[in-house]
Amino acid sequence: MTAYASEKPVLLLKKLGGLLLVIIGCILTATGVEYGAMALTAGGIVLLSIGLGLLVLKIIRRNHDMHR
């Protein structure tokens, strides 16, 4: 993946934040399923969804800028 000099540190934080939310969401979901904790599972799914949403939005924005 190519990094552009025009990217701001905020965009990098969004990428890393999204990735971190996906990882934490997976861990919480797996832990919740293992121990039968519905609240932990639901919280993990919410974090996983938010993280995936951030990453998908970043990809859509990047591809939209390339087609201009």
C-alpha positions as CSV (number, residue, x, y, z in Angstrom):
1,M,0.0,0.0,0.0
2,T,1.4,3.4,-1.0
3,A,1.4,6.2,1.5
4,Y,1.0,9.7,0.1
5,A,2.7,12.8,1.5
6,S,-0.5,14.7,1.2
7,E,-2.2,12.5,3.8
8,K,-2.7,14.1,7.2
9,P,-1.9,12.3,10.4
10,V,-5.6,12.4,11.2
11,L,-6.3,10.0,8.3
12,L,-3.6,7.6,9.6
13,L,-5.2,7.7,13.1
14,K,-8.6,6.8,11.5
15,K,-7.0,3.8,9.8
16,L,-5.3,2.7,12.9
17,G,-8.3,3.3,15.0
18,G,-10.5,1.3,12.7
19,L,-8.0,-1.6,12.7
20,L,-7.8,-1.4,16.5
21,L,-11.6,-1.5,16.8
22,V,-11.8,-4.5,14.6
23,I,-9.2,-6.4,16.6
24,I,-10.7,-5.5,20.0
25,G,-14.2,-6.3,18.6
26,C,-13.0,-9.7,17.5
27,I,-11.5,-10.5,20.8
28,L,-14.5,-9.3,22.8
29,T,-16.9,-11.2,20.5
30,A,-14.9,-14.4,20.8
31,T,-14.6,-14.1,24.6
32,G,-18.4,-13.4,24.9
33,V,-19.3,-16.4,22.8
34,E,-16.9,-18.6,24.7
35,Y,-18.2,-17.6,28.2
36,G,-21.8,-17.1,27.1
37,A,-21.8,-13.4,28.0
38,M,-24.4,-11.8,25.7
39,A,-23.5,-8.2,26.7
40,L,-19.8,-8.9,25.9
41,T,-20.7,-10.5,22.6
42,A,-22.9,-7.6,21.7
43,G,-20.3,-5.0,22.6
44,G,-17.7,-6.8,20.5
45,I,-20.1,-6.9,17.5
46,V,-20.7,-3.2,17.9
47,L,-17.0,-2.4,18.0
48,L,-16.3,-4.7,15.1
49,S,-19.0,-3.0,13.1
50,I,-17.7,0.5,13.8
51,G,-14.1,-0.5,13.0
52,L,-15.2,-2.1,9.7
53,G,-17.3,0.9,8.9
54,L,-14.3,3.3,9.3
55,L,-12.1,1.1,7.1
56,V,-14.8,0.8,4.4
57,L,-15.4,4.6,4.4
58,K,-11.7,5.2,4.0
59,I,-11.4,2.8,1.1
60,I,-14.5,4.4,-0.6
61,R,-13.0,7.9,-0.1
62,R,-9.6,6.8,-1.5
63,N,-11.2,5.1,-4.6
64,H,-13.5,8.1,-5.2
65,D,-10.5,10.5,-5.2
66,M,-8.7,8.2,-7.7
67,H,-11.5,8.4,-10.3
68,R,-11.5,12.2,-10.4
